[in-house]
Amino acid sequence: MGAVSRGPCLDCPAASVLVERTGLGLSNPTISHHYRVLREAGLTRTFVEGRKRVVRVRRQEMEDRFPGLLEAILGGSSRIEAPSAG
């Protein structure tokens, strides 16, 4: 595993985008619980940006442990762009 990054991972999709794309209608407490489980499993990174936390999927770790899962969830998208600020 590489060095820990101090900024947002540009190769990693934002977890909120994944939640949005799945359309599961999950409550905030449910999402928070799952974010914690994924973070503890080493599958996401959390960054503080101002007053919010940004959760990013660690794409390589996810692909190593669950090959093809992100592609299946995202409908074949090879990459998700982070939403622009503003």
PDB file with one MODEL, atoms N, CA, C and O in Angstrom:
MODEL        1
ATOM      1  N   MET A   1       0.848  -1.175   0.000  1.00  0.00           N
ATOM      2  CA  MET A   1       0.000   0.000   0.000  1.00  0.00           C
ATOM      3  C   MET A   1       0.886   1.229   0.000  1.00  0.00           C
ATOM      4  O   MET A   1       1.928   1.240   0.656  1.00  0.00           O
ATOM      5  N   GLY A   2       0.490   2.266  -0.726  1.00  0.00           N
ATOM      6  CA  GLY A   2       1.285   3.478  -0.863  1.00  0.00           C
ATOM      7  C   GLY A   2       1.208   4.374   0.363  1.00  0.00           C
ATOM      8  O   GLY A   2       0.544   4.057   1.350  1.00  0.00           O
ATOM      9  N   ALA A   3       1.890   5.477   0.278  1.00  0.00           N
ATOM     10  CA  ALA A   3       1.899   6.450   1.371  1.00  0.00           C
ATOM     11  C   ALA A   3       0.517   7.056   1.546  1.00  0.00           C
ATOM     12  O   ALA A   3      -0.263   7.145   0.598  1.00  0.00           O
ATOM     13  N   VAL A   4       0.233   7.463   2.748  1.00  0.00           N
ATOM     14  CA  VAL A   4      -1.054   8.086   3.043  1.00  0.00           C
ATOM     15  C   VAL A   4      -1.060   9.490   2.460  1.00  0.00           C
ATOM     16  O   VAL A   4      -0.152  10.285   2.706  1.00  0.00           O
ATOM     17  N   SER A   5      -2.076   9.777   1.701  1.00  0.00           N
ATOM     18  CA  SER A   5      -2.208  11.082   1.072  1.00  0.00           C
ATOM     19  C   SER A   5      -2.762  12.094   2.066  1.00  0.00           C
ATOM     20  O   SER A   5      -3.571  11.742   2.924  1.00  0.00           O
ATOM     21  N   ARG A   6      -2.340  13.324   1.958  1.00  0.00           N
ATOM     22  CA  ARG A   6      -2.846  14.376   2.837  1.00  0.00           C
ATOM     23  C   ARG A   6      -3.963  15.178   2.180  1.00  0.00           C
ATOM     24  O   ARG A   6      -4.525  16.074   2.810  1.00  0.00           O
ATOM     25  N   GLY A   7      -4.289  14.882   0.955  1.00  0.00           N
ATOM     26  CA  GLY A   7      -5.348  15.602   0.259  1.00  0.00           C
ATOM     27  C   GLY A   7      -6.289  14.628  -0.408  1.00  0.00           C
ATOM     28  O   GLY A   7      -6.068  13.418  -0.350  1.00  0.00           O
ATOM     29  N   PRO A   8      -7.346  15.135  -1.049  1.00  0.00           N
ATOM     30  CA  PRO A   8      -8.300  14.245  -1.707  1.00  0.00           C
ATOM     31  C   PRO A   8      -7.639  13.383  -2.774  1.00  0.00           C
ATOM     32  O   PRO A   8      -6.752  13.842  -3.494  1.00  0.00           O
ATOM     33  N   CYS A   9      -8.063  12.171  -2.868  1.00  0.00           N
ATOM     34  CA  CYS A   9      -7.557  11.219  -3.858  1.00  0.00           C
ATOM     35  C   CYS A   9      -8.286  11.468  -5.171  1.00  0.00           C
ATOM     36  O   CYS A   9      -9.498  11.266  -5.248  1.00  0.00           O
ATOM     37  N   LEU A  10      -7.577  11.897  -6.191  1.00  0.00           N
ATOM     38  CA  LEU A  10      -8.220  12.233  -7.448  1.00  0.00           C
ATOM     39  C   LEU A  10      -8.642  11.010  -8.245  1.00  0.00           C
ATOM     40  O   LEU A  10      -9.504  11.117  -9.117  1.00  0.00           O
ATOM     41  N   ASP A  11      -8.055   9.843  -7.967  1.00  0.00           N
ATOM     42  CA  ASP A  11      -8.439   8.615  -8.654  1.00  0.00           C
ATOM     43  C   ASP A  11      -9.639   7.937  -8.012  1.00  0.00           C
ATOM     44  O   ASP A  11     -10.156   6.959  -8.550  1.00  0.00           O
ATOM     45  N   CYS A  12     -10.084   8.438  -6.879  1.00  0.00           N
ATOM     46  CA  CYS A  12     -11.119   7.765  -6.101  1.00  0.00           C
ATOM     47  C   CYS A  12     -12.450   8.480  -6.247  1.00  0.00           C
ATOM     48  O   CYS A  12     -12.512   9.706  -6.158  1.00  0.00           O
ATOM     49  N   PRO A  13     -13.507   7.729  -6.470  1.00  0.00           N
ATOM     50  CA  PRO A  13     -14.821   8.367  -6.528  1.00  0.00           C
ATOM     51  C   PRO A  13     -15.259   8.812  -5.137  1.00  0.00           C
ATOM     52  O   PRO A  13     -14.926   8.168  -4.143  1.00  0.00           O
ATOM     53  N   ALA A  14     -15.997   9.901  -5.068  1.00  0.00           N
ATOM     54  CA  ALA A  14     -16.566  10.324  -3.796  1.00  0.00           C
ATOM     55  C   ALA A  14     -17.632   9.315  -3.397  1.00  0.00           C
ATOM     56  O   ALA A  14     -18.476   8.940  -4.212  1.00  0.00           O
ATOM     57  N   ALA A  15     -17.594   8.879  -2.154  1.00  0.00           N
ATOM     58  CA  ALA A  15     -18.560   7.881  -1.684  1.00  0.00           C
ATOM     59  C   ALA A  15     -19.987   8.399  -1.805  1.00  0.00           C
ATOM     60  O   ALA A  15     -20.903   7.622  -2.072  1.00  0.00           O
ATOM     61  N   SER A  16     -20.189   9.704  -1.613  1.00  0.00           N
ATOM     62  CA  SER A  16     -21.538  10.264  -1.729  1.00  0.00           C
ATOM     63  C   SER A  16     -22.086  10.089  -3.142  1.00  0.00           C
ATOM     64  O   SER A  16     -23.292   9.927  -3.328  1.00  0.00           O
ATOM     65  N   VAL A  17     -21.198  10.122  -4.138  1.00  0.00           N
ATOM     66  CA  VAL A  17     -21.627   9.908  -5.516  1.00  0.00           C
ATOM     67  C   VAL A  17     -22.089   8.463  -5.685  1.00  0.00           C
ATOM     68  O   VAL A  17     -23.081   8.199  -6.363  1.00  0.00           O
ATOM     69  N   LEU A  18     -21.372   7.538  -5.070  1.00  0.00           N
ATOM     70  CA  LEU A  18     -21.779   6.130  -5.146  1.00  0.00           C
ATOM     71  C   LEU A  18     -23.142   5.923  -4.493  1.00  0.00           C
ATOM     72  O   LEU A  18     -23.997   5.227  -5.041  1.00  0.00           O
ATOM     73  N   VAL A  19     -23.343   6.528  -3.320  1.00  0.00           N
ATOM     74  CA  VAL A  19     -24.626   6.403  -2.619  1.00  0.00           C
ATOM     75  C   VAL A  19     -25.742   6.979  -3.482  1.00  0.00           C
ATOM     76  O   VAL A  19     -26.808   6.377  -3.611  1.00  0.00           O
ATOM     77  N   GLU A  20     -25.496   8.145  -4.070  1.00  0.00           N
ATOM     78  CA  GLU A  20     -26.479   8.799  -4.924  1.00  0.00           C
ATOM     79  C   GLU A  20     -26.833   7.940  -6.135  1.00  0.00           C
ATOM     80  O   GLU A  20     -28.005   7.788  -6.482  1.00  0.00           O
ATOM     81  N   ARG A  21     -25.812   7.385  -6.766  1.00  0.00           N
ATOM     82  CA  ARG A  21     -26.023   6.599  -7.993  1.00  0.00           C
ATOM     83  C   ARG A  21     -26.794   5.308  -7.741  1.00  0.00           C
ATOM     84  O   ARG A  21     -27.521   4.840  -8.618  1.00  0.00           O
ATOM     85  N   THR A  22     -26.642   4.725  -6.547  1.00  0.00           N
ATOM     86  CA  THR A  22     -27.341   3.474  -6.275  1.00  0.00           C
ATOM     87  C   THR A  22     -28.822   3.688  -6.049  1.00  0.00           C
ATOM     88  O   THR A  22     -29.617   2.772  -6.259  1.00  0.00           O
ATOM     89  N   GLY A  23     -29.218   4.911  -5.614  1.00  0.00           N
ATOM     90  CA  GLY A  23     -30.630   5.229  -5.444  1.00  0.00           C
ATOM     91  C   GLY A  23     -31.327   4.389  -4.389  1.00  0.00           C
ATOM     92  O   GLY A  23     -32.503   4.061  -4.545  1.00  0.00           O
ATOM     93  N   LEU A  24     -30.629   4.033  -3.318  1.00  0.00           N
ATOM     94  CA  LEU A  24     -31.211   3.170  -2.292  1.00  0.00           C
ATOM     95  C   LEU A  24     -32.063   3.921  -1.269  1.00  0.00           C
ATOM     96  O   LEU A  24     -32.803   3.294  -0.511  1.00  0.00           O
ATOM     97  N   GLY A  25     -31.972   5.244  -1.234  1.00  0.00           N
ATOM     98  CA  GLY A  25     -32.766   6.019  -0.287  1.00  0.00           C
ATOM     99  C   GLY A  25     -32.383   5.752   1.158  1.00  0.00           C
ATOM    100  O   GLY A  25     -33.258   5.623   2.014  1.00  0.00           O
ATOM    101  N   LEU A  26     -31.097   5.666   1.442  1.00  0.00           N
ATOM    102  CA  LEU A  26     -30.635   5.359   2.793  1.00  0.00           C
ATOM    103  C   LEU A  26     -30.698   6.587   3.693  1.00  0.00           C
ATOM    104  O   LEU A  26     -30.488   7.709   3.232  1.00  0.00           O
ATOM    105  N   SER A  27     -30.988   6.376   4.986  1.00  0.00           N
ATOM    106  CA  SER A  27     -31.017   7.475   5.951  1.00  0.00           C
ATOM    107  C   SER A  27     -29.593   7.874   6.315  1.00  0.00           C
ATOM    108  O   SER A  27     -28.661   7.091   6.131  1.00  0.00           O
ATOM    109  N   ASN A  28     -29.418   9.098   6.834  1.00  0.00           N
ATOM    110  CA  ASN A  28     -28.090   9.566   7.226  1.00  0.00           C
ATOM    111  C   ASN A  28     -27.430   8.675   8.280  1.00  0.00           C
ATOM    112  O   ASN A  28     -26.242   8.383   8.148  1.00  0.00           O
ATOM    113  N   PRO A  29     -28.152   8.224   9.332  1.00  0.00           N
ATOM    114  CA  PRO A  29     -27.502   7.327  10.295  1.00  0.00           C
ATOM    115  C   PRO A  29     -27.032   6.011   9.662  1.00  0.00           C
ATOM    116  O   PRO A  29     -25.986   5.481  10.037  1.00  0.00           O
ATOM    117  N   THR A  30     -27.789   5.495   8.722  1.00  0.00           N
ATOM    118  CA  THR A  30     -27.398   4.260   8.036  1.00  0.00           C
ATOM    119  C   THR A  30     -26.153   4.488   7.192  1.00  0.00           C
ATOM    120  O   THR A  30     -25.237   3.664   7.194  1.00  0.00           O
ATOM    121  N   ILE A  31     -26.118   5.594   6.478  1.00  0.00           N
ATOM    122  CA  ILE A  31     -24.955   5.932   5.661  1.00  0.00           C
ATOM    123  C   ILE A  31     -23.729   6.112   6.555  1.00  0.00           C
ATOM    124  O   ILE A  31     -22.658   5.591   6.243  1.00  0.00           O
ATOM    125  N   SER A  32     -23.873   6.843   7.666  1.00  0.00           N
ATOM    126  CA  SER A  32     -22.757   7.064   8.594  1.00  0.00           C
ATOM    127  C   SER A  32     -22.221   5.747   9.135  1.00  0.00           C
ATOM    128  O   SER A  32     -21.008   5.559   9.237  1.00  0.00           O
ATOM    129  N   HIS A  33     -23.120   4.840   9.479  1.00  0.00           N
ATOM    130  CA  HIS A  33     -22.696   3.526   9.979  1.00  0.00           C
ATOM    131  C   HIS A  33     -21.875   2.793   8.928  1.00  0.00           C
ATOM    132  O   HIS A  33     -20.815   2.244   9.232  1.00  0.00           O
ATOM    133  N   HIS A  34     -22.361   2.785   7.698  1.00  0.00           N
ATOM    134  CA  HIS A  34     -21.654   2.073   6.640  1.00  0.00           C
ATOM    135  C   HIS A  34     -20.321   2.742   6.291  1.00  0.00           C
ATOM    136  O   HIS A  34     -19.341   2.059   5.993  1.00  0.00           O
ATOM    137  N   TYR A  35     -20.287   4.074   6.329  1.00  0.00           N
ATOM    138  CA  TYR A  35     -19.012   4.769   6.131  1.00  0.00           C
ATOM    139  C   TYR A  35     -17.993   4.325   7.172  1.00  0.00           C
ATOM    140  O   TYR A  35     -16.830   4.090   6.844  1.00  0.00           O
ATOM    141  N   ARG A  36     -18.425   4.208   8.432  1.00  0.00           N
ATOM    142  CA  ARG A  36     -17.514   3.788   9.499  1.00  0.00           C
ATOM    143  C   ARG A  36     -17.007   2.370   9.243  1.00  0.00           C
ATOM    144  O   ARG A  36     -15.813   2.108   9.388  1.00  0.00           O
ATOM    145  N   VAL A  37     -17.884   1.470   8.869  1.00  0.00           N
ATOM    146  CA  VAL A  37     -17.498   0.090   8.593  1.00  0.00           C
ATOM    147  C   VAL A  37     -16.500   0.039   7.441  1.00  0.00           C
ATOM    148  O   VAL A  37     -15.495  -0.668   7.520  1.00  0.00           O
ATOM    149  N   LEU A  38     -16.773   0.784   6.373  1.00  0.00           N
ATOM    150  CA  LEU A  38     -15.869   0.810   5.224  1.00  0.00           C
ATOM    151  C   LEU A  38     -14.522   1.434   5.580  1.00  0.00           C
ATOM    152  O   LEU A  38     -13.479   0.950   5.140  1.00  0.00           O
ATOM    153  N   ARG A  39     -14.539   2.520   6.384  1.00  0.00           N
ATOM    154  CA  ARG A  39     -13.291   3.166   6.812  1.00  0.00           C
ATOM    155  C   ARG A  39     -12.459   2.207   7.660  1.00  0.00           C
ATOM    156  O   ARG A  39     -11.251   2.085   7.455  1.00  0.00           O
ATOM    157  N   GLU A  40     -13.100   1.524   8.613  1.00  0.00           N
ATOM    158  CA  GLU A  40     -12.381   0.581   9.476  1.00  0.00           C
ATOM    159  C   GLU A  40     -11.832  -0.606   8.692  1.00  0.00           C
ATOM    160  O   GLU A  40     -10.836  -1.208   9.092  1.00  0.00           O
ATOM    161  N   ALA A  41     -12.475  -0.943   7.581  1.00  0.00           N
ATOM    162  CA  ALA A  41     -12.003  -2.036   6.723  1.00  0.00           C
ATOM    163  C   ALA A  41     -10.903  -1.578   5.771  1.00  0.00           C
ATOM    164  O   ALA A  41     -10.328  -2.392   5.049  1.00  0.00           O
ATOM    165  N   GLY A  42     -10.606  -0.272   5.767  1.00  0.00           N
ATOM    166  CA  GLY A  42      -9.554   0.259   4.895  1.00  0.00           C
ATOM    167  C   GLY A  42      -9.997   0.486   3.468  1.00  0.00           C
ATOM    168  O   GLY A  42      -9.159   0.584   2.571  1.00  0.00           O
ATOM    169  N   LEU A  43     -11.305   0.572   3.235  1.00  0.00           N
ATOM    170  CA  LEU A  43     -11.810   0.723   1.874  1.00  0.00           C
ATOM    171  C   LEU A  43     -12.155   2.161   1.509  1.00  0.00           C
ATOM    172  O   LEU A  43     -12.426   2.456   0.345  1.00  0.00           O
ATOM    173  N   THR A  44     -12.148   3.059   2.492  1.00  0.00           N
ATOM    174  CA  THR A  44     -12.397   4.472   2.219  1.00  0.00           C
ATOM    175  C   THR A  44     -11.395   5.332   2.980  1.00  0.00           C
ATOM    176  O   THR A  44     -10.737   4.875   3.914  1.00  0.00           O
ATOM    177  N   ARG A  45     -11.299   6.582   2.558  1.00  0.00           N
ATOM    178  CA  ARG A  45     -10.519   7.605   3.264  1.00  0.00           C
ATOM    179  C   ARG A  45     -11.455   8.763   3.547  1.00  0.00           C
ATOM    180  O   ARG A  45     -12.339   9.063   2.744  1.00  0.00           O
ATOM    181  N   THR A  46     -11.268   9.408   4.671  1.00  0.00           N
ATOM    182  CA  THR A  46     -12.077  10.565   5.024  1.00  0.00           C
ATOM    183  C   THR A  46     -11.168  11.778   5.156  1.00  0.00           C
ATOM    184  O   THR A  46     -10.150  11.731   5.847  1.00  0.00           O
ATOM    185  N   PHE A  47     -11.545  12.871   4.487  1.00  0.00           N
ATOM    186  CA  PHE A  47     -10.794  14.116   4.521  1.00  0.00           C
ATOM    187  C   PHE A  47     -11.687  15.206   5.072  1.00  0.00           C
ATOM    188  O   PHE A  47     -12.892  15.218   4.823  1.00  0.00           O
ATOM    189  N   VAL A  48     -11.100  16.116   5.818  1.00  0.00           N
ATOM    190  CA  VAL A  48     -11.831  17.269   6.309  1.00  0.00           C
ATOM    191  C   VAL A  48     -11.586  18.416   5.353  1.00  0.00           C
ATOM    192  O   VAL A  48     -10.442  18.782   5.083  1.00  0.00           O
ATOM    193  N   GLU A  49     -12.668  18.982   4.842  1.00  0.00           N
ATOM    194  CA  GLU A  49     -12.607  20.153   3.962  1.00  0.00           C
ATOM    195  C   GLU A  49     -13.515  21.216   4.560  1.00  0.00           C
ATOM    196  O   GLU A  49     -14.734  21.175   4.393  1.00  0.00           O
ATOM    197  N   GLY A  50     -12.908  22.166   5.257  1.00  0.00           N
ATOM    198  CA  GLY A  50     -13.707  23.195   5.918  1.00  0.00           C
ATOM    199  C   GLY A  50     -14.543  22.588   7.020  1.00  0.00           C
ATOM    200  O   GLY A  50     -14.011  21.996   7.959  1.00  0.00           O
ATOM    201  N   ARG A  51     -15.860  22.734   6.909  1.00  0.00           N
ATOM    202  CA  ARG A  51     -16.770  22.211   7.934  1.00  0.00           C
ATOM    203  C   ARG A  51     -17.373  20.862   7.576  1.00  0.00           C
ATOM    204  O   ARG A  51     -18.241  20.366   8.294  1.00  0.00           O
ATOM    205  N   LYS A  52     -16.933  20.266   6.485  1.00  0.00           N
ATOM    206  CA  LYS A  52     -17.509  18.978   6.093  1.00  0.00           C
ATOM    207  C   LYS A  52     -16.432  17.916   5.973  1.00  0.00           C
ATOM    208  O   LYS A  52     -15.242  18.218   5.886  1.00  0.00           O
ATOM    209  N   ARG A  53     -16.865  16.690   5.971  1.00  0.00           N
ATOM    210  CA  ARG A  53     -15.978  15.554   5.762  1.00  0.00           C
ATOM    211  C   ARG A  53     -16.297  14.957   4.397  1.00  0.00           C
ATOM    212  O   ARG A  53     -17.460  14.789   4.031  1.00  0.00           O
ATOM    213  N   VAL A  54     -15.250  14.643   3.661  1.00  0.00           N
ATOM    214  CA  VAL A  54     -15.397  14.037   2.340  1.00  0.00           C
ATOM    215  C   VAL A  54     -14.885  12.611   2.446  1.00  0.00           C
ATOM    216  O   VAL A  54     -13.750  12.375   2.861  1.00  0.00           O
ATOM    217  N   VAL A  55     -15.729  11.671   2.069  1.00  0.00           N
ATOM    218  CA  VAL A  55     -15.360  10.256   2.102  1.00  0.00           C
ATOM    219  C   VAL A  55     -15.068   9.826   0.679  1.00  0.00           C
ATOM    220  O   VAL A  55     -15.889  10.021  -0.218  1.00  0.00           O
ATOM    221  N   ARG A  56     -13.901   9.244   0.471  1.00  0.00           N
ATOM    222  CA  ARG A  56     -13.494   8.768  -0.850  1.00  0.00           C
ATOM    223  C   ARG A  56     -13.228   7.273  -0.804  1.00  0.00           C
ATOM    224  O   ARG A  56     -12.672   6.754   0.163  1.00  0.00           O
ATOM    225  N   VAL A  57     -13.630   6.600  -1.857  1.00  0.00           N
ATOM    226  CA  VAL A  57     -13.360   5.173  -1.987  1.00  0.00           C
ATOM    227  C   VAL A  57     -11.898   4.986  -2.347  1.00  0.00           C
ATOM    228  O   VAL A  57     -11.369   5.681  -3.215  1.00  0.00           O
ATOM    229  N   ARG A  58     -11.251   4.047  -1.681  1.00  0.00           N
ATOM    230  CA  ARG A  58      -9.872   3.693  -2.026  1.00  0.00           C
ATOM    231  C   ARG A  58      -9.984   2.649  -3.137  1.00  0.00           C
ATOM    232  O   ARG A  58     -10.058   1.446  -2.889  1.00  0.00           O
ATOM    233  N   ARG A  59      -9.993   3.156  -4.369  1.00  0.00           N
ATOM    234  CA  ARG A  59     -10.313   2.328  -5.534  1.00  0.00           C
ATOM    235  C   ARG A  59      -9.451   1.067  -5.629  1.00  0.00           C
ATOM    236  O   ARG A  59      -9.982  -0.022  -5.848  1.00  0.00           O
ATOM    237  N   GLN A  60      -8.151   1.195  -5.470  1.00  0.00           N
ATOM    238  CA  GLN A  60      -7.279   0.028  -5.634  1.00  0.00           C
ATOM    239  C   GLN A  60      -7.556  -1.020  -4.559  1.00  0.00           C
ATOM    240  O   GLN A  60      -7.611  -2.213  -4.856  1.00  0.00           O
ATOM    241  N   GLU A  61      -7.730  -0.582  -3.313  1.00  0.00           N
ATOM    242  CA  GLU A  61      -8.027  -1.524  -2.229  1.00  0.00           C
ATOM    243  C   GLU A  61      -9.368  -2.210  -2.468  1.00  0.00           C
ATOM    244  O   GLU A  61      -9.509  -3.408  -2.224  1.00  0.00           O
ATOM    245  N   MET A  62     -10.357  -1.444  -2.949  1.00  0.00           N
ATOM    246  CA  MET A  62     -11.674  -2.016  -3.238  1.00  0.00           C
ATOM    247  C   MET A  62     -11.564  -3.037  -4.367  1.00  0.00           C
ATOM    248  O   MET A  62     -12.134  -4.125  -4.287  1.00  0.00           O
ATOM    249  N   GLU A  63     -10.831  -2.681  -5.414  1.00  0.00           N
ATOM    250  CA  GLU A  63     -10.683  -3.590  -6.557  1.00  0.00           C
ATOM    251  C   GLU A  63      -9.906  -4.850  -6.169  1.00  0.00           C
ATOM    252  O   GLU A  63     -10.224  -5.944  -6.634  1.00  0.00           O
ATOM    253  N   ASP A  64      -8.886  -4.696  -5.316  1.00  0.00           N
ATOM    254  CA  ASP A  64      -8.109  -5.857  -4.870  1.00  0.00           C
ATOM    255  C   ASP A  64      -8.968  -6.843  -4.091  1.00  0.00           C
ATOM    256  O   ASP A  64      -8.846  -8.055  -4.263  1.00  0.00           O
ATOM    257  N   ARG A  65      -9.835  -6.317  -3.237  1.00  0.00           N
ATOM    258  CA  ARG A  65     -10.640  -7.182  -2.368  1.00  0.00           C
ATOM    259  C   ARG A  65     -11.946  -7.629  -3.002  1.00  0.00           C
ATOM    260  O   ARG A  65     -12.439  -8.721  -2.720  1.00  0.00           O
ATOM    261  N   PHE A  66     -12.512  -6.770  -3.870  1.00  0.00           N
ATOM    262  CA  PHE A  66     -13.800  -7.076  -4.503  1.00  0.00           C
ATOM    263  C   PHE A  66     -13.729  -6.735  -5.988  1.00  0.00           C
ATOM    264  O   PHE A  66     -14.321  -5.748  -6.427  1.00  0.00           O
ATOM    265  N   PRO A  67     -13.005  -7.549  -6.768  1.00  0.00           N
ATOM    266  CA  PRO A  67     -12.814  -7.243  -8.184  1.00  0.00           C
ATOM    267  C   PRO A  67     -14.141  -7.058  -8.928  1.00  0.00           C
ATOM    268  O   PRO A  67     -15.041  -7.894  -8.848  1.00  0.00           O
ATOM    269  N   GLY A  68     -14.235  -5.941  -9.652  1.00  0.00           N
ATOM    270  CA  GLY A  68     -15.405  -5.681 -10.484  1.00  0.00           C
ATOM    271  C   GLY A  68     -16.599  -5.078  -9.767  1.00  0.00           C
ATOM    272  O   GLY A  68     -17.577  -4.719 -10.423  1.00  0.00           O
ATOM    273  N   LEU A  69     -16.559  -4.951  -8.445  1.00  0.00           N
ATOM    274  CA  LEU A  69     -17.721  -4.462  -7.707  1.00  0.00           C
ATOM    275  C   LEU A  69     -18.061  -3.018  -8.071  1.00  0.00           C
ATOM    276  O   LEU A  69     -19.217  -2.713  -8.364  1.00  0.00           O
ATOM    277  N   LEU A  70     -17.079  -2.137  -8.057  1.00  0.00           N
ATOM    278  CA  LEU A  70     -17.364  -0.734  -8.379  1.00  0.00           C
ATOM    279  C   LEU A  70     -17.901  -0.592  -9.797  1.00  0.00           C
ATOM    280  O   LEU A  70     -18.835   0.172 -10.039  1.00  0.00           O
ATOM    281  N   GLU A  71     -17.316  -1.321 -10.721  1.00  0.00           N
ATOM    282  CA  GLU A  71     -17.802  -1.262 -12.103  1.00  0.00           C
ATOM    283  C   GLU A  71     -19.247  -1.735 -12.188  1.00  0.00           C
ATOM    284  O   GLU A  71     -20.047  -1.163 -12.928  1.00  0.00           O
ATOM    285  N   ALA A  72     -19.581  -2.771 -11.438  1.00  0.00           N
ATOM    286  CA  ALA A  72     -20.955  -3.284 -11.452  1.00  0.00           C
ATOM    287  C   ALA A  72     -21.928  -2.266 -10.859  1.00  0.00           C
ATOM    288  O   ALA A  72     -23.026  -2.077 -11.382  1.00  0.00           O
ATOM    289  N   ILE A  73     -21.527  -1.614  -9.776  1.00  0.00           N
ATOM    290  CA  ILE A  73     -22.388  -0.625  -9.126  1.00  0.00           C
ATOM    291  C   ILE A  73     -22.565   0.605 -10.002  1.00  0.00           C
ATOM    292  O   ILE A  73     -23.657   1.167 -10.091  1.00  0.00           O
ATOM    293  N   LEU A  74     -21.487   1.015 -10.642  1.00  0.00           N
ATOM    294  CA  LEU A  74     -21.500   2.258 -11.402  1.00  0.00           C
ATOM    295  C   LEU A  74     -21.926   2.070 -12.858  1.00  0.00           C
ATOM    296  O   LEU A  74     -21.911   3.025 -13.635  1.00  0.00           O
ATOM    297  N   GLY A  75     -22.293   0.880 -13.220  1.00  0.00           N
ATOM    298  CA  GLY A  75     -22.766   0.649 -14.575  1.00  0.00           C
ATOM    299  C   GLY A  75     -21.699   0.765 -15.637  1.00  0.00           C
ATOM    300  O   GLY A  75     -21.978   1.203 -16.753  1.00  0.00           O
ATOM    301  N   GLY A  76     -20.464   0.375 -15.304  1.00  0.00           N
ATOM    302  CA  GLY A  76     -19.393   0.369 -16.290  1.00  0.00           C
ATOM    303  C   GLY A  76     -18.624   1.664 -16.381  1.00  0.00           C
ATOM    304  O   GLY A  76     -17.722   1.771 -17.212  1.00  0.00           O
ATOM    305  N   SER A  77     -18.939   2.663 -15.558  1.00  0.00           N
ATOM    306  CA  SER A  77     -18.155   3.904 -15.585  1.00  0.00           C
ATOM    307  C   SER A  77     -16.742   3.583 -15.126  1.00  0.00           C
ATOM    308  O   SER A  77     -16.546   2.939 -14.095  1.00  0.00           O
ATOM    309  N   SER A  78     -15.779   4.025 -15.884  1.00  0.00           N
ATOM    310  CA  SER A  78     -14.400   3.739 -15.503  1.00  0.00           C
ATOM    311  C   SER A  78     -13.899   4.706 -14.447  1.00  0.00           C
ATOM    312  O   SER A  78     -12.924   4.421 -13.751  1.00  0.00           O
ATOM    313  N   ARG A  79     -14.562   5.850 -14.326  1.00  0.00           N
ATOM    314  CA  ARG A  79     -14.137   6.848 -13.349  1.00  0.00           C
ATOM    315  C   ARG A  79     -15.279   7.819 -13.081  1.00  0.00           C
ATOM    316  O   ARG A  79     -16.053   8.154 -13.978  1.00  0.00           O
ATOM    317  N   ILE A  80     -15.370   8.259 -11.844  1.00  0.00           N
ATOM    318  CA  ILE A  80     -16.374   9.248 -11.483  1.00  0.00           C
ATOM    319  C   ILE A  80     -15.647  10.522 -11.145  1.00  0.00           C
ATOM    320  O   ILE A  80     -14.708  10.512 -10.349  1.00  0.00           O
ATOM    321  N   GLU A  81     -16.062  11.604 -11.731  1.00  0.00           N
ATOM    322  CA  GLU A  81     -15.453  12.898 -11.432  1.00  0.00           C
ATOM    323  C   GLU A  81     -16.086  13.467 -10.185  1.00  0.00           C
ATOM    324  O   GLU A  81     -17.298  13.359  -9.996  1.00  0.00           O
ATOM    325  N   ALA A  82     -15.282  14.072  -9.335  1.00  0.00           N
ATOM    326  CA  ALA A  82     -15.800  14.741  -8.152  1.00  0.00           C
ATOM    327  C   ALA A  82     -16.616  15.948  -8.596  1.00  0.00           C
ATOM    328  O   ALA A  82     -16.267  16.613  -9.571  1.00  0.00           O
ATOM    329  N   PRO A  83     -17.707  16.231  -7.879  1.00  0.00           N
ATOM    330  CA  PRO A  83     -18.493  17.407  -8.238  1.00  0.00           C
ATOM    331  C   PRO A  83     -17.662  18.676  -8.082  1.00  0.00           C
ATOM    332  O   PRO A  83     -16.842  18.781  -7.170  1.00  0.00           O
ATOM    333  N   SER A  84     -17.879  19.631  -8.971  1.00  0.00           N
ATOM    334  CA  SER A  84     -17.105  20.869  -8.892  1.00  0.00           C
ATOM    335  C   SER A  84     -17.578  21.708  -7.717  1.00  0.00           C
ATOM    336  O   SER A  84     -18.757  21.701  -7.360  1.00  0.00           O
ATOM    337  N   ALA A  85     -16.644  22.423  -7.129  1.00  0.00           N
ATOM    338  CA  ALA A  85     -16.963  23.279  -5.993  1.00  0.00           C
ATOM    339  C   ALA A  85     -17.737  24.483  -6.475  1.00  0.00           C
ATOM    340  O   ALA A  85     -17.455  25.046  -7.533  1.00  0.00           O
ATOM    341  N   GLY A  86     -18.730  24.870  -5.670  1.00  0.00           N
ATOM    342  CA  GLY A  86     -19.428  26.089  -6.034  1.00  0.00           C
ATOM    343  C   GLY A  86     -20.857  25.992  -6.090  1.00  0.00           C
ATOM    344  O   GLY A  86     -21.532  26.977  -6.391  1.00  0.00           O
TER     345      GLY A  86
ENDMDL
END
